[in-house]
Amino acid sequence: MRELQAAGPTFGHVTEQHVISKVVLKRFTEQSGPHRGLICPFRLKYPHARHRLVGADGCAKVDNFVAWASASVERLWKQTEDRLPGALAAMEAGTLFGNAGHVSIIKAAIALHFARSKATQVIHARVWAETVERGRKRWMTDNRGLLVHLFYREKGLYPAGDEALGIFVDEIMELSHTLAGSGALWRERIESLYLQTRSITDAAGLEILTAGNGEFLIGDVPGLTVRADRAGVGVLGGIALAEAQSVFLPLGPKHAAALGPANKIIRLTSGQVAEVNARQLRGAIDYVYLRPESPLMDTVRSFAEQRKHFTGTVAA
């Protein structure tokens, strides 16, 4: 934490940050025809809008996703992303499992897309808010005697009541609020979560899922935790990393990766492909990405219509 404070909020800052690696996004672009090199960012809140096609560089980006010393964490991501094209090429060629380094990089990509996620950022904000509230209550109840003593030592008089004590608690917690507001705590959390996830992915087997006659899409929360006995997906669906049976990550229209008990290639039926896509749709916060000519466009639009009808808004 001292290193983060020393680095400062603008030290080596990168404003626009991808939450999906560009090398993965490029695999979801149209490969030929008039839309070659373009991808459709389908915003689920607007199912009937005309979605502007863009290149991989122009989508799945969040301004100031990591607001504090972001360049250093971008360098950490780069260690995986620079080696990902070679691993993906080996996957396409069917030689992936003959190279332990390539296997390790695909598993690192799963960890990266789980940690570097808008969903984990939402959970971080919720946990922090709950931590602050619990801490404030402890000061006002369990540690009230100490708080009164500190108040007297600092102010030279006894507090007039709860309002004065509450203001004093806020003064005590000001540094923590400053660190959270600056993004320093999130910067520390995202790196520690990535390293924690790497330890889990490194110990697991890798399953490469192939789509056969179907194809995959990818959501803006692509690295999703799943359990067979749960309807929800991802951390926002109530499945924490520690209790997940697997973590899925689409790698292109024809391939996805998942953690499993052993390294193997699995050819999915059309129904299984549809379920993987349904999970991506349910786990997405705002966008899904797919080829402009993808046959999945109607499926995505239908899902977006239903979600808007039942919720009236997109989950945040």
Buried (B, 14 or more C-beta within 10 A) or exposed (E): EEEBBEBEBEEEBBEEBBBBBBBBBBBBBBEEEEBEEBBBBBBBEEBEEEBEBBEBEBBBBBEBBBBBBBEBBBEBBEEBBEBBEEBBEBBBEEEBBEEEEBBBBBBBBBBBBBBBBBBBBBBBEEEBEEEBEEBBEEBBEEBEEEBBEBBEEEEEEEBEEEEBBBEBBEEBBEEBEEBBEBBBBBBBBBBEBBEBBBEBBEEBBBBBBBBEEBBBBBBBBBBBBBBEEBEBBBBBBEBEBEEBBBBBBBBBBBBBBBBBEEBEBEEBEEEBBBEBBEBBBBBBBBBBBBBBBBEBBEBBBEBBEEBBEEEEEBBE
